[in-house]
Amino acid sequence: QLGDELLRKLEEAEAQTENAWAQYYILANSVLGGGAGGAGRPVDGERDEVNDLWVIEMQYRIAVAFLSGAWDRCSSELSNLFAKMKETECNRRYRMKELLVAFLRRQERLWNSLQSVQTYVLKEVMDRSVDRKAIEEEIQKTIREGAQNLQREEQAEKRSSRKLGGPGLTGVNPEDGDFTLSSPLMSDLLCKAKVIEKKGTGMMSSWKTTLAVVTVDSYLHLFELPPNARVNSGSAPEVAFHALIPNFDIPTVDSVAAGTAPPVARVSKTLNSYLTPVESLSLPNCRISMQDDKGWIFEIVETVNRTGASKVFAKLGSRKILFRTVTPQESVDWIATLRAQQ
């Protein structure tokens, strides 16, 4: 049952990676086909859909890393299971020997007429080796042979019928692709990433720590940090970004036995919950200005399409967000970076 649970977890993580690849491939193809830059960039207040290539690429990279981590965690849990199996088998053989000796001795007392046979059988049992190292090697050999047989069957099935799914993968060898993707924060599509504070203009608005990311496609993305993240304004963006990635809960021997194994549906739900920006501002449609004499706070006003009943009175509206940095120089740097992308 544990193996089935782990397999379902891996399949869910793999499906998430395939979906992320499909989105990334389609958007990257459209960008390369339509010229450099400007992937999904809104014009004149248009904000129906944000298709920033960095966001899609980031989600794909994290999905790959998530799948790799899931594989490592599942492999570790299976190793623990095999160790427990070997321990259980050793204990079983020790106990079985004790029971057989006790049984034969009792039987010998009851059936003295079969003494010649009983003596021979008792001697065989007594001479039976229960060396722990030999038992573990035997069990390990059996497990290894079984795993090799399963691996051969899977490889034969892949060669005969299975093909890689997803766009752009026609003719790709499934055995290739043993590579490691770098962090999304190292992407050439990224201009700036910092942890700062933001606040809306409402009466009840308060300062909230956020991960702000500027991309070459002229977007400012704001990521909401989890409540339990120990991140403050000025913290390293790598720490904040790592906090966005959810933990991968896998079933264990104890959780499966207790019926408390984490549901499979949580994988895709938690993976996407913090990897999508809560707000994305199109910088060509924004006005940027300093808001205080000390230089700690700057303001961005974005022109957006009105929605709902409000669009009857005017097609375009605006939204305003305040940002606060640790030092005035950081605010100056932010404004320079944002204006350079307009």
Solvent accessible surface area in square Angstrom, and as a share of the most:
residue,aa,sasa,rsa
1,Q,149,0.66
2,L,12,0.06
3,G,37,0.36
4,D,82,0.42
5,E,26,0.11
6,L,4,0.02
7,L,99,0.49
8,R,104,0.38
9,K,2,0.01
10,L,26,0.13
11,E,93,0.42
12,E,42,0.19
13,A,2,0.01
14,E,67,0.30
15,A,43,0.33
16,Q,22,0.10
17,T,18,0.10
18,E,78,0.35
19,N,87,0.44
20,A,10,0.08
21,W,52,0.18
22,A,25,0.20
23,Q,97,0.43
24,Y,47,0.18
25,Y,64,0.24
26,I,108,0.55
27,L,24,0.12
28,A,20,0.16
29,N,77,0.40
30,S,65,0.42
31,V,19,0.11
32,L,144,0.72
33,G,71,0.68
34,G,71,0.68
35,G,40,0.38
36,A,110,0.86
37,G,42,0.40
38,G,31,0.30
39,A,5,0.04
40,G,37,0.35
41,R,93,0.34
42,P,7,0.04
43,V,95,0.55
44,D,114,0.59
45,G,1,0.01
46,E,81,0.36
47,R,60,0.22
48,D,119,0.62
49,E,117,0.53
50,V,44,0.26
51,N,46,0.24
52,D,1,0.01
53,L,21,0.10
54,W,1,0.00
55,V,12,0.07
56,I,23,0.12
57,E,14,0.06
58,M,0,0.00
59,Q,33,0.14
60,Y,29,0.11
61,R,40,0.14
62,I,8,0.04
63,A,2,0.02
64,V,36,0.21
65,A,60,0.46
66,F,16,0.07
67,L,47,0.24
68,S,60,0.39
69,G,30,0.29
70,A,0,0.00
71,W,153,0.54
72,D,88,0.46
73,R,108,0.39
74,C,1,0.01
75,S,44,0.29
76,S,61,0.39
77,E,19,0.09
78,L,59,0.29
79,S,65,0.42
80,N,85,0.44
81,L,38,0.19
82,F,70,0.29
83,A,56,0.43
84,K,103,0.43
85,M,85,0.38
86,K,43,0.18
87,E,74,0.33
88,T,80,0.46
89,E,37,0.16
90,C,0,0.00
91,N,76,0.39
92,R,117,0.43
93,R,67,0.25
94,Y,77,0.29
95,R,137,0.50
96,M,83,0.37
97,K,52,0.22
98,E,98,0.44
99,L,86,0.43
100,L,73,0.36
101,V,16,0.09
102,A,60,0.46
103,F,112,0.47
104,L,12,0.06
105,R,116,0.43
106,R,153,0.56
107,Q,32,0.14
108,E,44,0.20
109,R,158,0.58
110,L,125,0.62
111,W,127,0.45
112,N,104,0.53
113,S,106,0.68
114,L,86,0.43
115,Q,107,0.48
116,S,92,0.59
117,V,87,0.50
118,Q,12,0.05
119,T,71,0.41
120,Y,142,0.54
121,V,52,0.30
122,L,32,0.16
123,K,126,0.53
124,E,85,0.38
125,V,22,0.12
126,M,87,0.39
127,D,95,0.49
128,R,167,0.61
129,S,82,0.53
130,V,33,0.19
131,D,77,0.40
132,R,92,0.33
133,K,141,0.60
134,A,50,0.39
135,I,4,0.02
136,E,54,0.24
137,E,98,0.44
138,E,88,0.39
139,I,19,0.10
140,Q,62,0.27
141,K,119,0.51
142,T,87,0.51
143,I,31,0.16
144,R,117,0.43
145,E,83,0.37
146,G,32,0.30
147,A,54,0.42
148,Q,73,0.32
149,N,74,0.38
150,L,112,0.56
151,Q,100,0.45
152,R,137,0.50
153,E,110,0.49
154,E,98,0.44
155,Q,66,0.29
156,A,48,0.37
157,E,108,0.49
158,K,79,0.33
159,R,185,0.67
160,S,93,0.60
161,S,78,0.50
162,R,97,0.35
163,K,176,0.75
164,L,57,0.28
165,G,42,0.40
166,G,41,0.39
167,P,45,0.28
168,G,43,0.41
169,L,39,0.20
170,T,137,0.80
171,G,82,0.79
172,V,65,0.37
173,N,72,0.37
174,P,57,0.36
175,E,120,0.54
176,D,94,0.49
177,G,46,0.44
178,D,148,0.77
179,F,126,0.52
180,T,131,0.76
181,L,53,0.26
182,S,64,0.41
183,S,50,0.32
184,P,6,0.04
185,L,24,0.12
186,M,144,0.64
187,S,12,0.08
188,D,135,0.70
189,L,40,0.20
190,L,28,0.14
191,C,52,0.31
192,K,37,0.16
193,A,14,0.11
194,K,83,0.35
195,V,3,0.02
196,I,1,0.01
197,E,35,0.16
198,K,32,0.14
199,K,53,0.22
200,G,31,0.30
201,T,82,0.48
202,G,47,0.45
203,M,191,0.85
204,M,184,0.82
205,S,43,0.28
206,S,66,0.42
207,W,61,0.21
208,K,128,0.54
209,T,41,0.24
210,T,1,0.01
211,L,0,0.00
212,A,0,0.00
213,V,0,0.00
214,V,0,0.00
215,T,0,0.00
216,V,59,0.34
217,D,5,0.03
218,S,5,0.03
219,Y,0,0.00
220,L,2,0.01
221,H,0,0.00
222,L,0,0.00
223,F,0,0.00
224,E,98,0.44
225,L,20,0.10
226,P,16,0.10
227,P,133,0.84
228,N,130,0.67
229,A,25,0.19
230,R,234,0.85
231,V,12,0.07
232,N,109,0.56
233,S,29,0.19
234,G,48,0.47
235,S,31,0.20
236,A,47,0.37
237,P,26,0.16
238,E,103,0.46
239,V,82,0.47
240,A,0,0.00
241,F,9,0.04
242,H,133,0.59
243,A,29,0.22
244,L,0,0.00
245,I,50,0.25
246,P,27,0.17
247,N,132,0.68
248,F,15,0.06
249,D,56,0.29
250,I,17,0.09
251,P,0,0.00
252,T,47,0.27
253,V,40,0.23
254,D,102,0.53
255,S,21,0.14
256,V,19,0.11
257,A,90,0.70
258,A,73,0.57
259,G,66,0.63
260,T,96,0.56
261,A,30,0.24
262,P,18,0.11
263,P,78,0.49
264,V,39,0.23
265,A,74,0.57
266,R,104,0.38
267,V,6,0.04
268,S,32,0.21
269,K,152,0.65
270,T,38,0.22
271,L,3,0.01
272,N,70,0.36
273,S,65,0.42
274,Y,65,0.25
275,L,2,0.01
276,T,70,0.41
277,P,20,0.12
278,V,71,0.41
279,E,43,0.19
280,S,11,0.07
281,L,0,0.00
282,S,0,0.00
283,L,0,0.00
284,P,57,0.36
285,N,23,0.12
286,C,11,0.07
287,R,154,0.56
288,I,15,0.08
289,S,45,0.29
290,M,72,0.32
291,Q,86,0.38
292,D,43,0.22
293,D,153,0.79
294,K,152,0.64
295,G,10,0.09
296,W,91,0.32
297,I,36,0.18
298,F,1,0.01
299,E,20,0.09
300,I,0,0.00
301,V,11,0.06
302,E,0,0.00
303,T,38,0.22
304,V,24,0.14
305,N,42,0.22
306,R,95,0.35
307,T,109,0.63
308,G,52,0.50
309,A,81,0.63
310,S,45,0.29
311,K,121,0.51
312,V,120,0.69
313,F,181,0.76
314,A,41,0.32
315,K,154,0.65
316,L,75,0.37
317,G,12,0.12
318,S,75,0.48
319,R,65,0.24
320,K,84,0.36
321,I,9,0.05
322,L,33,0.17
323,F,1,0.00
324,R,75,0.27
325,T,6,0.04
326,V,66,0.38
327,T,54,0.31
328,P,51,0.32
329,Q,109,0.49
330,E,54,0.24
331,S,0,0.00
332,V,75,0.43
333,D,59,0.31
334,W,3,0.01
335,I,15,0.08
336,A,61,0.48
337,T,31,0.18
338,L,0,0.00
339,R,127,0.46
340,A,78,0.60
341,Q,41,0.18
342,Q,93,0.41
